[in-house]
């Protein structure tokens, strides 16, 4: 079992979590409310985490495949910038958790605006109470429901 602490101040951020070998398949989302909230089911079950080898979040870079609508990141929408298909060039090997497994995180002002939650496309949007940047929550109606921790932002205990 693992507990994650803020790398900056040492504050405990999670309860005990168990690592699983790979990221589960992201749930299909049909756009209908789940438990009264318009978002996909969580990618990770509560109490578990995985290392996500795929890039996630900002910055976004031009896709090598400009002939089809490719997701900008796993489970995400396609994104274009003036007709250029974009994909995530963000960090790889983030720790992926259920967002509710880190309830002590505070929102960071990133300028991102979503209709139902956090799109997670402007970079890290969650921090420790000490002010350290910890991760990116995705909870918008068109994104996966997950929390990606910035590599090096937390330490295992």
Secondary structure, 3 states (H helix, E strand, C coil): CECEEECCCCCECCCCEEECCCCCCCCCCCCCCECCECCCCECCCCCEEEEECCCCCCCEEECCCCCCCCCCCCCCCCEEECCEEEEECCCCCEEEECHHHCCCCEECCCCCCCCCCCCCCCCCCEECCCCCEEEEEECCCCCCEEEEECCCCEEEC
